[in-house]
Amino acid sequence: CSGASISVSRIAGLENVPVVSMSSTSARLSRVDEFPSFFRLVGPDDYRGQVGALVSLLTHLGWNRISVINTETDFTKDLAFEFGNLWKGDIAYFHTVRIDSDGAVDAGSLDLALDGVPTENPRLNSRVIVLLAHHQHAFPILQRARERNFQPDTIWVGTHSWTDRFFGDSTQWMPDIPGYIGIAQYRNRNSEYQDFLQRIQAKQRQLRPLTPVMEFLPDYAAETMVDSILSLAKALSSLQPKDRAETGHIVNALKNITFSGVSGPVSFTAE
């Protein structure tokens, strides 16, 4: 989503057309001079967001030497860059795994990454590997490591892009004690969330009375998607009808928006 937002927002900014994202976290999007009309409902991937949380987690657990494996996508390359800037400990090994044209993890590149991890010399290796990848890439990487019996006591640490995602029904390959930890987005449960969920449940009961209703929204992005739409709606409703076609007025109105949303309190900073 960050890659698409970067492309769209760079062009939209030329005409001051507002773009409100529910899940684009790239720190690059905080550059106001490059993306003047971009807004988002999530924190950037730097010290204020999940990179800062990841570094805090590692520091809290006393792990000062790690290895880093990331995939070759805009999102994860930005993550790796910001993590490298913020991390003050040692990095025993760093490798980028290629992604094939069909979107799958390149098997040869992955094996090369695993082969290169120092595992023999206790003074040089690390049992902690930070894996920066989308879930569709992280799960095959973890499965391949398991199939190869790669350093069985490795602790794999990740961001919410895979640690907060469903592994799927086929998990027989996972070890008994996986050693997978990471961070996840905070999920709000305020009255706005409960009200929205109850309205969805009522509609589900009406349309599919024999099907169990959802007990919670499936993903944090569902909550921020609702609030991104509400942000634009509230910005437009705050303007006179004659001003609603002027993109500059909409951008300025968004800057002043503040409300309690499904995802929690919503307002936008200067970035």
C-alpha positions, 0 to 999 in steps of 0.5 A: 500500500505504501508503494501505491500511495507514494506513486499516487500522492506524488502526482496528486500533490502537484494539483493539491488533490487530497489522498487519505490512506488507511495503512500506508506507513512508509516514512518517506510519505512524511516529506511534506514538500514531496507529498503536500496533500497526503494524510494517513490514519497510521504512524510512519515507519520510523521512531514514532511508529513500528520501527521505534516499537521494534527497537524498544522491544529488542532493547527491553529484552536485552538483545544487542546483536541481531541479524536482519533479513528483509525482502525486496519491496518498497515497504520493507526496504524503507523499513530496513533503512529506518531500522538501520538508522535507529538501531544502536546495537550490532548487526551480525548479518544483513541480507535482502531476499529477492521477490520474483516477477510473480510476487513469490519469494525467490528460492535461490535468494532465500537459501543464499540468505539462510546460508549466509547467516553466521551460526558457528562462532558465538562471538559473531552470530546471533540467535535473533533474526529481524524479519522485515517482510509482508506476511505472504513472503514471511511465511514461506521464509519461515517455512523454508527455514524450518524445512532446512532445520535452520538454527532451530533455536532462532528467535524470529522477530517481526513487524505487524506486517506478518506477526499480526497476520493469520498463518493459514490452515496449513501450519503442520510445518511449524515447530512445537515452540515456533519462536516467532514474536513481534509487534502488532497494531493497537486495536481500539475498542471504544464506544464508536468501535462497538457501535459500528460493529453492532450495526454491521452485525445487525446487517449481517443478521438481516441478510444472512440469518443462518450465518454467524456474525463477526465478533470483531472487525477482521483487521486494524485496516478495517477500522482505519479505512472507516475513519479515512472515509469519515475524515474526508466526509467531515472535511467536505461537510465543514465546507460551503457547497461552493468550496467543495470542488476546490482541492485546496480547501479540502486539504486545509479542512482535513488539517483541522479535522478532529473526532473520535473514530472507530480506530480511536482519536483522529486528527492530523499533524503537520506531516 
